[in-house]
Amino acid sequence: MLFRSSVRESFSWYFPVMQPRSLPVEPAVVTPRRRPSTPLSVIYADALYRPVPPVEYDDEGYPGPDGRVSESTRHAEASNYCFDALRVWFRDQPGTLVANDLVMLFEKGNPKAALSPDLMVVFNAGNPDRSSYKVWEEGDAVPAFALEVLSKRTWHKDVRVKPGLYAALGVREFWLFEPFEPRLAGYRLDGREYTRIRPAAGGGLPSRVLGLEVIVEDDRIRFRNAATGEILPDHVHADAMRVEAEARAESAVARAESAEARAESAEERARRAERRIEELLKR
């Protein structure tokens, strides 16, 4: 089923690192005229992911891992943080797939009908080892959440072309993050239209899919637990927290051992005193 993906309320961002003019980041999607049988891969041909050689193909000829490299350290940091943080967030839900840069194929028999979100979350998909995600082998389950981290090479496709395909596939939330001049926008599928997600009282953008708020802190994309106000840590922060917790535990053990030693010393002094008293009484 094709979702007509118009977007309410346009606005603009300015990306000086990309082009010296204002670029519309509100996904401006024009639904092309089509015959009912026209595949999405034809309608949204410009949105498709083109694997980067060398490409690994499975036995059926579908693409998997390829030779892509990170656009920049900022791009990699954003993608890796989101992947690591959400893997931890959903650790008690083994059926939830969190994947970054995994090729998603959405038309059986067409190896070119592919997307590769910087991050996607699919519920009830499980976590077996995959070289690609084939929608027709997953009960037609598409991502509930998709994030694209913009770059100089891909921003136009991410902003102007992909939203229509994501909406047509039924992706419930679509997010854009620009890491150089940090900007964040989230969109929710409302019927057949993407609508912009408005900030919550605390300033974060609420993701109903994740049960988290998405924010920009210190120019970095971050996830925040709205119930506690805690930001999901990145791996560096998590490791620092682990080291700090271990240090506190070691300090607690040392204090306990010191207290035990003092108690033993006091008991020994008491016993010596008792023996001395007994000796005096015997005289």
Secondary structure, DSSP 4 states (H G I P E B T S, - for coil): -----EESS--EEE-TTT-SSEEE-S---------TT--HHHHTGGGS--PPSS--B-TTS-B-S-----S-HHHHHHHHHHHHHHHHHTTT-TT-EEESS--EE-STT-TT-EE--SEEEETT------SSEEGGGTTTPPPSEEEEE--TTTHHIIIIIHHHHHHHHT-SEEEEEETTTTEEEEEEEETTEEEEPPP-TTSPEEETTTTEEEEEETTEEEEE-TTT-PBPP-HHHHHHHHHHHHHHHHHHHHHHHHHHHHHHHHHHHHHHHHHHHHHHHH-
